[in-house]
Amino acid sequence: MQTRITETLKVTIGASFEKVAKDLSNPLTHPEWGTEFFSGPAEIDEEGTVWIDVPAMGGKTRYEVKADIERGIIDLYLAPGDAPFGQPLPVRLIHNGDGVDVLWTLSKMPDMPEDVWQQGLASMRRELENLKRRHSN
């Protein structure tokens, strides 16, 4: 059985579970804090598809978020152009007192060099700190 290397990153945010869950369930807000992964605002086309520029995926990318806000389950889907969506990027929210823990799991692609994987993890850690700052106001 083939498996991938995964890593789950965590950030604790001193804002309400509901506020953070609502923000993360809205794909239009992600470029506001995900400034290293996305390069520009999200756009919605006439069919309701969300498009975001993702340089690492070659440019314009379809983006979908499926969320169960009450349970803190958020799955992100990406697809370059008209390609099918890949496996979800799972995000989970856990109540932590008056705040929330955000757990973000990344998977290493089989042919990804180790240095690129480590750079991606470091970038995602910075993005999660951006999310934390966004909700610290």
SVG drawing of the C-alpha trace seen along z (x, -y; Angstrom):
<svg xmlns="http://www.w3.org/2000/svg" viewBox="-24 -45 40 47">
<polyline fill="none" stroke="black" stroke-width="0.4" points="0.0,0.0 1.4,-3.4 1.2,-6.3 2.4,-9.8 4.3,-11.8 2.0,-14.2 2.4,-16.9 -0.2,-18.6 0.6,-22.2 -1.3,-23.9 -1.9,-27.5 -3.9,-28.6 -6.0,-31.7 -7.5,-33.9 -10.8,-34.4 -14.1,-32.6 -14.4,-29.2 -17.4,-30.5 -15.6,-33.6 -12.5,-31.6 -14.7,-28.8 -16.8,-31.3 -13.7,-33.0 -12.0,-29.7 -15.2,-28.4 -15.2,-31.4 -12.7,-30.9 -12.9,-34.6 -11.1,-35.5 -8.1,-33.1 -5.9,-35.3 -6.2,-38.0 -4.1,-35.9 -2.6,-33.3 -0.3,-35.8 2.5,-33.4 0.4,-30.8 -2.1,-33.0 -1.1,-36.0 -4.2,-38.2 -7.8,-38.2 -10.3,-35.4 -12.8,-35.8 -16.2,-34.2 -17.2,-33.5 -20.8,-33.5 -21.2,-29.8 -20.2,-30.5 -16.8,-28.9 -14.1,-30.5 -10.8,-31.1 -7.6,-32.1 -4.1,-32.7 -1.8,-30.0 1.8,-30.4 2.8,-27.0 0.0,-25.4 0.8,-27.4 -1.6,-30.3 -5.4,-30.4 -6.8,-27.6 -10.3,-26.6 -10.8,-26.6 -13.6,-25.1 -14.3,-24.9 -16.6,-22.3 -17.3,-23.1 -19.3,-21.8 -18.7,-24.9 -20.5,-23.6 -18.2,-20.6 -15.0,-22.5 -14.5,-20.4 -13.2,-22.3 -11.8,-20.7 -10.1,-22.7 -10.0,-21.6 -7.7,-22.9 -7.7,-22.2 -5.6,-23.9 -7.7,-25.0 -10.4,-22.4 -8.5,-19.5 -10.4,-17.5 -10.1,-18.5 -7.3,-16.7 -7.5,-15.2 -8.8,-17.7 -6.5,-19.7 -8.1,-19.0 -8.4,-21.7 -9.9,-21.0 -10.9,-23.4 -10.9,-22.5 -12.5,-24.5 -9.7,-25.7 -11.2,-27.7 -12.6,-30.9 -10.3,-30.4 -9.7,-27.8 -6.9,-25.6 -6.6,-25.4 -5.0,-22.1 -3.9,-22.1 -2.6,-18.9 -0.3,-19.0 0.8,-16.0 4.1,-15.7 3.7,-14.8 5.7,-11.6 8.2,-13.4 8.6,-16.5 12.2,-17.3 12.8,-17.4 13.9,-21.1 10.8,-22.1 8.7,-20.2 10.4,-22.0 10.0,-25.4 6.3,-24.7 5.9,-23.8 7.7,-26.9 5.5,-29.0 2.3,-27.4 3.5,-28.1 3.9,-31.8 0.4,-31.8 -1.1,-30.4 0.6,-33.2 -1.1,-35.6 -4.4,-34.0 -3.8,-34.3 -2.9,-38.0 -6.0,-38.6 -8.2,-37.4 -6.2,-39.0 -7.9,-42.4"/>
</svg>
